[in-house]
């Protein structure tokens, strides 16, 4: 649980997340500043596993490209279009599910963001 008196940092990219973790460590503020990210990489996932990030919002850009191509193909071949929006995320990653995503990133580099 995060105490309401903690400061917070939310970073946009994976490299900024890793940099912010290092900066917080250097300041001796680990555990005193809540830190989360929208960027996914092996470095940010490792920080998440260690509890130095409290979340990563996995925006799943792979699915954006996958569904776009799938829709274009289905339209050209069968004149089919989806009826509504197709959700591609985000999937919220936490310390509890970081190991599984790390394993996926190691087996399939680039599918879940930067390696």
N, C-alpha and C positions, 0 to 999 in steps of 0.2 A: 504494500500500500504506500502511496506517495503522500507525505504530509503536506497539508495545504500551504505551509510556509516555504516550501521549496521553490527555487527559481526553476525556470523551464527553458529548454532550447528545442526547437523543431527545425530540422535541417531539410533542405530540398534534395540534395544528391548524396550518393553513397560516399564519395570522397570527402564531402563536407561533414558527413556523419562521423567518419573515422577521425578527421581533423578535430572535430568538436570533442570527441572522446579523449583524444590525446591532450587537448587544451585543458579540459576539466581535470584530468589526472595531474597535469603539471601544476595546476592551481591548488591541488589538494582538496578538491571539492567533489570527488567521486562519492556518490550516494547523497549528495546535498543538492545537486542540480538534476532535475528530470530531463532526459535527453531522448528524443525520438526522431525518426527519419522517414522520408519518402523514397530514399534511394537504397537499392539492394545490391550488395556485392559480398564476396566472401569475407572481406574485412568488416563490413557492417554487420553481417550475420554472426561473425565471431564475437564482436562487441555485444550483440544482442544475447548470445549464449552466455557470456560472462556477466550479464546484468548491467552492462555499462550503457546500453540503450534500453528503453522500456518497451519500444515497439518499432517496427518497420511497416509502413503501409506499402505492401507489394502491389504496385500498379499494374503488373502483368502485361507489359507492352507486347509480349509475344502474341497474346490473344487478340490484341487490336489488329495486328497484321494478319493473323490466321483467319479470323472471321471476315475481315475485309476481302481477302482473296477468295474465301469460300463463298461468300455472298455473290461476288462478281461471277465466279464460275457457275454457280447455280442459276443465276439470272441468264447468262449467255446460253447455257445448255438446256435449261428447263423452263425459262421465264418464271422463276420462283424468287420471291423476295420475302424476308421475314416480316411478320405482321407488326412487330414492335421493336423496342430497344433490346439489344443483346448486352447483358452485363458482362464486363471483363474484369471486374474487381472494383475496388482493391480488396485484397486478402490481408487481414491484419496478422502480422507475425509477432510472436512473443518468445520469451525464453523457452516456453514449453514446446513450441513447434519449430524452433530454429534448427535443431539437428537434422530433422528430416529434409528441410530445404537445403541445408549445407550438403547433404549426401546427394541430392538431385543436382545441385550446381556442379559438384565434382564429377558426376557421371555424365551430365549433359551440359557442358559449358555454354553460357549465353541464353539458355532457355528461360531462366528466371532472373534476368538482369545481368549486370556486369559480373565477370568472374574475378 
